[in-house]
């Protein structure tokens, strides 16, 4: 019987640093952990006592890669706590910057993180000389996505103009027209990306689990900016303000990121694949076409297909952005005043950020200062599910004739398929073997 | 020989490392001129023979401190990038609350499992050769810095306040709208991007000079009746007040 020890130190996280440890003695798994050793951040603590208007500008600093996502969940939660209804133009601009970030994050993950594994290189850097077209295409799409964010919010990392109650800056018509032209040109880049992906051999893993996401129940829109909570095991929608009925957080010793369980299953998954499973019918027809082309059908329980679902969402975001720009230009953009609070109370807000549903909840005192804050991060929700997947994946690997090195790569690729928060999740380092 | 470059992250959102990736096509030019030997966000190989090391993030755990000492030992030139590395950044918001308060608030009785210290800039632990401040750092400034180093030219941060760039952009002064803005005391170099997009400056690039601080303290009180307390509250956001004492 096999004895195997795998120690991958500093995977990169979930906002930073994570390790995989696997111990197999006589063919039995005696230890399996995805340990999150990232420095604890304490954002919930340092929000206490701050003015309600600062919440989005503080919480976007949780993550450089999904700072628009944090900003979005944050303004929505604060607005719920303050009884603020924002204008139609504000909602449209928020969706546009949101699609920009979604595209930026997915392209970064697909090209900089996932593709090198499948092309057998250690990073995107050697690809710059061996596959210059691929790298240039990735950078072109990333730059477009960043420019969408910059035109709407001033910049992608820590957007400026997005505030509780509205925007402090609105884009110029010619800026939106330029983005539209480039978004239309990006269709060709996405088609090339789909052709590249069609050639990659995704590993297979199938395990019963629950897929949780938001769902828009009233107007048929694919859920990114808004929606109620649904899942593959419980499709009856739950309002975001009741999120604690669907998400139970707990602290575990090997993880500075909290784990989450649902009332329906011991672990659950969030992210692009969860959204696809729950909302595929609401995707833009072009995105559904790419899903079909790549063999992605709902319900899909192979976590490696999260990559595919991200690519499908890229197509959706490009089409949805073009439609939004058309709507904004037809209506005409006007400078609007920030909508003020009508009360100070408690409120929750959620959005479907690149890695899954992100909840923010705040309670405010009578002066509008934050008394309490709770933030539920997508990667935290996925951690227990990733561990369960790893556990399911190890036995068939042991039965195969793979070397320990090959097995390690398979496990890393699984973790990476979940795109655990951050640019840094790109590549694992320091694979240590103990015999 | 191309200079060997490394990029490290301590406690941070890693937005400053990401900003390097967001140089997009200009990134390819940099990759042609240097050899990246250690960049956790982007690659597998690792080497500790480093000419130029960049660090984002604050020091906020015993592990951070250990890692930073190792980094300093192996980098000929060490550069702090972003508000967290330069000032402690947003992480310093927890410091005044005390560990007995902020740690259990998040982790409850299990707080003891996660060792933590007050957040501080990396200069509090090791000698730092250059600082590229901002939250996030300014991509163009990073590029200018790399060009200076490669060409053997001296690199200097701007010594003027954000107001200078804000005026150049033709913005209406936010104080005229009754908004407390930290532009008058904050180091320029960001093209006054926040006021240009309608938001107040929050001093993420740190205080430009003692003189600017003294002058602003008097002027803001006299012209706009802005109290020192209001200014201080905003200075705490990115840890800028730790660098200096207000007059």
Boltz contact constraints between the chains, C-beta under 6 A:
constraints:
  - contact:
      token1: [A, 12]
      token2: [B, 40]
      max_distance: 6.0
  - contact:
      token1: [A, 39]
      token2: [B, 11]
      max_distance: 6.0
  - contact:
      token1: [A, 39]
      token2: [B, 60]
      max_distance: 6.0
  - contact:
      token1: [A, 39]
      token2: [B, 61]
      max_distance: 6.0
  - contact:
      token1: [A, 40]
      token2: [B, 114]
      max_distance: 6.0
  - contact:
      token1: [A, 40]
      token2: [B, 116]
      max_distance: 6.0
  - contact:
      token1: [A, 42]
      token2: [B, 94]
      max_distance: 6.0
  - contact:
      token1: [A, 42]
      token2: [B, 102]
      max_distance: 6.0
  - contact:
      token1: [A, 42]
      token2: [B, 106]
      max_distance: 6.0
  - contact:
      token1: [A, 44]
      token2: [B, 106]
      max_distance: 6.0
  - contact:
      token1: [A, 45]
      token2: [B, 94]
      max_distance: 6.0
  - contact:
      token1: [A, 45]
      token2: [B, 102]
      max_distance: 6.0
  - contact:
      token1: [A, 45]
      token2: [B, 105]
      max_distance: 6.0
  - contact:
      token1: [A, 45]
      token2: [B, 106]
      max_distance: 6.0
  - contact:
      token1: [A, 46]
      token2: [B, 93]
      max_distance: 6.0
  - contact:
      token1: [A, 46]
      token2: [B, 94]
      max_distance: 6.0
  - contact:
      token1: [A, 61]
      token2: [B, 13]
      max_distance: 6.0
  - contact:
      token1: [A, 61]
      token2: [B, 90]
      max_distance: 6.0
  - contact:
      token1: [A, 62]
      token2: [B, 13]
      max_distance: 6.0
  - contact:
      token1: [A, 63]
      token2: [B, 13]
      max_distance: 6.0
  - contact:
      token1: [A, 64]
      token2: [B, 13]
      max_distance: 6.0
  - contact:
      token1: [A, 64]
      token2: [B, 14]
      max_distance: 6.0
  - contact:
      token1: [A, 64]
      token2: [B, 15]
      max_distance: 6.0
  - contact:
      token1: [A, 64]
      token2: [B, 18]
      max_distance: 6.0
  - contact:
      token1: [A, 65]
      token2: [B, 18]
      max_distance: 6.0
  - contact:
      token1: [A, 122]
      token2: [B, 43]
      max_distance: 6.0
  - contact:
      token1: [A, 122]
      token2: [B, 44]
      max_distance: 6.0
  - contact:
      token1: [A, 122]
      token2: [B, 45]
      max_distance: 6.0
  - contact:
      token1: [A, 123]
      token2: [B, 42]
      max_distance: 6.0
  - contact:
      token1: [A, 123]
      token2: [B, 43]
      max_distance: 6.0
  - contact:
      token1: [A, 123]
      token2: [B, 44]
      max_distance: 6.0
  - contact:
      token1: [A, 139]
      token2: [B, 24]
      max_distance: 6.0
  - contact:
      token1: [A, 139]
      token2: [B, 25]
      max_distance: 6.0
  - contact:
      token1: [A, 143]
      token2: [B, 24]
      max_distance: 6.0
  - contact:
      token1: [A, 146]
      token2: [B, 22]
      max_distance: 6.0
  - contact:
      token1: [A, 154]
      token2: [B, 193]
      max_distance: 6.0
  - contact:
      token1: [A, 154]
      token2: [B, 197]
      max_distance: 6.0
  - contact:
      token1: [A, 157]
      token2: [B, 15]
      max_distance: 6.0
  - contact:
      token1: [A, 157]
      token2: [B, 19]
      max_distance: 6.0
  - contact:
      token1: [A, 157]
      token2: [B, 136]
      max_distance: 6.0
  - contact:
      token1: [A, 160]
      token2: [B, 194]
      max_distance: 6.0
  - contact:
      token1: [A, 160]
      token2: [B, 197]
      max_distance: 6.0
  - contact:
      token1: [A, 160]
      token2: [B, 199]
      max_distance: 6.0
  - contact:
      token1: [A, 161]
      token2: [B, 197]
      max_distance: 6.0
  - contact:
      token1: [A, 161]
      token2: [B, 198]
      max_distance: 6.0
  - contact:
      token1: [A, 168]
      token2: [B, 198]
      max_distance: 6.0
  - contact:
      token1: [A, 168]
      token2: [B, 199]
      max_distance: 6.0
  - contact:
      token1: [A, 169]
      token2: [B, 197]
      max_distance: 6.0
  - contact:
      token1: [A, 169]
      token2: [B, 198]
      max_distance: 6.0
  - contact:
      token1: [A, 251]
      token2: [B, 107]
      max_distance: 6.0
  - contact:
      token1: [A, 251]
      token2: [B, 110]
      max_distance: 6.0
  - contact:
      token1: [A, 253]
      token2: [B, 113]
      max_distance: 6.0
  - contact:
      token1: [A, 256]
      token2: [B, 114]
      max_distance: 6.0
  - contact:
      token1: [A, 422]
      token2: [B, 14]
      max_distance: 6.0
  - contact:
      token1: [A, 423]
      token2: [B, 14]
      max_distance: 6.0
  - contact:
      token1: [A, 423]
      token2: [B, 18]
      max_distance: 6.0
  - contact:
      token1: [A, 423]
      token2: [B, 41]
      max_distance: 6.0
  - contact:
      token1: [A, 424]
      token2: [B, 14]
      max_distance: 6.0
  - contact:
      token1: [A, 424]
      token2: [B, 40]
      max_distance: 6.0
  - contact:
      token1: [A, 424]
      token2: [B, 41]
      max_distance: 6.0
  - contact:
      token1: [A, 426]
      token2: [B, 41]
      max_distance: 6.0
  - contact:
      token1: [A, 426]
      token2: [B, 42]
      max_distance: 6.0
  - contact:
      token1: [A, 427]
      token2: [B, 43]
      max_distance: 6.0
  - contact:
      token1: [A, 427]
      token2: [B, 44]
      max_distance: 6.0
  - contact:
      token1: [A, 429]
      token2: [B, 46]
      max_distance: 6.0
